[in-house]
């Protein structure tokens, strides 16, 4: 029952966030939409910010469960931003609020999760330190997080597939090559 109640609260929050700015949503609004009492809301969450963090944490967990077997860094990235594409209005409302940092942390963590899985997969069979693997994943994460921020800042116009195709043409194979170079320089 508790998991179902939390799921209803999260879903109601995302519905409201698709309808109006984050700063215009109250606990009362969420409780009414969820058909729970305010006390029930506060039983699960200390405030709306904790709810928003929980929504994005649960999305990060879903991505962690799917990270194995990416065939490209582009696929890892697209998986990380899929939630935004499916919840465009809600994401833009949060992005345009004073609490954009919740979204920025989420995208950094989801992209890092996907990129780390891909880079670790590419490192199979290469004698390279884990610190170099992490450094390369963080580098790609920083670049892709910046591209995501640009995409959000521009109102999520277009799809990331277009710029990823161009980048893929130029960067495919570079992760493996970088790992091989890193292994040679011990």
N, C-alpha and C positions, 0 to 999 in steps of 0.2 A: 504493500500500500504506500509506503514512504517513497519508493522509487517512482511510482505512478504520480504521486502528488508533486514531487519535484519536477517530473517531466511536464506536467500540466503547467506548472508555474513558469518553467523555462520557455515552453511553447507560447504561452500567453505573452510573455515579455518580448519574444521575437516578433510576434504579430503586432504588438503595440509599437515596437521599434520600427517596423516597416510602415506604420501609419504616421508616426510623428517623431520629432527630435527626442533624443535621449533625455535632454534636460526638461522635457515636458511630460515625462512619465513618472508617476508617483507609485508608491507601494499600494496605495488604495486602488489605483487603476489596475495594477497587476492582480491584486486580490479579487477584485470584482470580475475581471476577465477569466480568472482561474476558478472562480466560484469557491474560493476558500476565504477564511477570515484573515484579517491582518496578523493576528497572533500565529496562525498557521504559517503565513509567509515568514514571520520573524523566527519561527521555530527552525526553519531551514536556512534562512539567510539573515545576516546582520543588517544589510541594506541592499539597495539596488546595485551598487558597485560589486558587492560580493556575488550577486546573482549574475551580473555580466561576466565576471571572472569565471564563474562556474560554467556558464554556457560555452565560453571559449576553451576552458580547460577540457570539457567533455569532447569538444571538436579535436583538440590536440591528441587526446587519447585515441579517438577514432583513427586519426592519421598514423599514430604510432602502431596501431594494429594492422595497418595496411602498407607499412613501409617496405616490406621485403619484396624483392623482385622487380624493382623499377628497371626498365630497360634503357632509360635515358634520364639525364638530369632535368630535362624539360618535363618529363612525365612526373617526376618527383615534385617539381615546382607547381605544375598545374593541379596536382592533387592537393597541395597545400592551400591554393587559393580557390578551390572549388566551392568552399562554404561561402565565400564572398560573392561569387557569381550566382549562387542559388539564393542569396539573401541580399541582393544589391541595395535595395532601399534602406533596409535596416543597417547595413554596413555604412552606407553614406551618412545616415542620421548619426550614427556613433562617431564616424570620422569627423563630422562637422560640429561635434560637441566639445565641451571643455575636457572631456574624458577620452580623448583620442589615444592616450597612452595605453589604454586597455587593448585597443585594436593593434597598436604598434607592437606591443609585447607578444600578442597572439601571433601576428604574422612573422615576427622574428623567430619565435619558437617553432611554429609549424614548418617554416622553410628550412630552419636548421635541422629539424627532425628528418625531413625528407632528404635533404642534401647529405647529411651524415650517413644515412642508410645507403645512399647511392655511392658515395665516395668509399665507404667501407667495402661495399660490394666490388668496386673497381680495384680496390687494393688487394683483393684475394690473390695469393700467389706472389705478392711483392713483399720483400723484406724491408718494411718501412715502419718507423715508429708511430705509435698511436697519436702522439702529439702532432706529427706532421699531417696525419690523416685529418685530425680535428682542425688544424690550421687551414687546410685547403677547404674543408667544408664551411668553416666560418667565413672565409674569403668569398666564396660563391654566395653564401647566405647574405652577406652584407650587400653585394651587388644586386641580388634579386630582391632583397627587402627594399632597397632604394628604388628599383623599378616598380615594385608594388606601390610604394608611397607616391610615385609619380602618377601611376594609374589611378589611385584613389583621389589624389589632388585634382586630377582632370575629370572627375566624375565618373570613373570607370567606363569611359567611352571606348568602344572597340573591345576586342578581346586580346588577351596577352599572347594568344597563339601567333599573331602576326610578328611581333617583335621577337618572340622565341624562335620562330623559324629562321629569321635572319641571324640571330645569335647562334643558333644551332649549326647553321652552315659554316660559321667561322670558328666556333669553339668545340665542335664535336671531336672527341679524341684527346682534348687537352687535359682533362682530369687524369686519365690514365698516364699520359705522357709526363705530367707534373709529378705524379706519384713515382714513376720510374726514375725520373731525375732526382727526386728527393731521396730515394733508396740508394742512389749512387753516392750521394754526399752525406756521409755519416759523420 
